[in-house]
Amino acid sequence: GQQLNQSPQSMFIQEGEDVSMNCTSSSIFNTWLWYKQDPGEGPVLLIALYKAGELTSNGRLTAQFGITRKDSFLNISASIPSDVGIYFCAGPPYNNNDMRFGAGTRLTVKP
Amino acid sequence: KAGVTQTPRYLIKTRGQQVTLSCSPISGHRSVSWYQQTPGQGLQFLFEYFSETQRNKGNFPGRFSGRQFSNSRSEMNVSTLELGDSALYLCASSLAGLGGANVLTFGAGSRLTVL
């Protein structure tokens, strides 16, 4: 099925800077999930969003479920070197039983 | 509690061979789904099993198949391997499936190289 449009593809930032990435879709979603994947490992769930407009935080991470239900964003504040990795958005489209993924945002943090 | 366990972690096969990958879900999780991850195509959904039945299927050829056992462990098989099948194969488990509030927990993956 149609994958999610995730941007940016990659980011090179300085330690301490804030980061923002987003995902959009032409389909409506009931759930938005944000995962982080380290090299050689499977994705690990960071934040799950279940309601349009919902804003949820997990430490320095904040994610929002867009009001149109077709988009979501993830912010990382005060980045640190261990934030390095690939961040994916994902979710099952409304009335659909498969899982769609963004292409990922590769984050590099320079000390 | 133990996470999702995938075996083997790494394997090398040659074109034309077949391969079987195994996934043990988190205890109590009845849904197991499989994904192929490649640099060019990203993460793509292969199929989902629930209570030993394939419930959903992605857009992959019939060479890709799977099954689930009564203890929820799952295997996927790829027959007549092609070079393009080289990828990281991830499985994920959840309590009840892919939709709604069901959250996926991924294994570390099985990295397949086809020569």
Interface residues (C-beta under 8 A of the other chain):
Chain A: G1 Q3 N30 T31 L33 Y35 G40 E41 G42 P43 V44 L45 A48 Y50 F88 A90 P92 N96 N97 D98 M99 R100 F101 G102 A103 G104
Chain B: V4 Q6 S33 Y35 G42 L43 Q44 F45 E48 R55 N56 G58 N59 L90 A92 G97 L98 G99 G100 A101 V103 L104 T105 F106 G107 A108 G109 R111
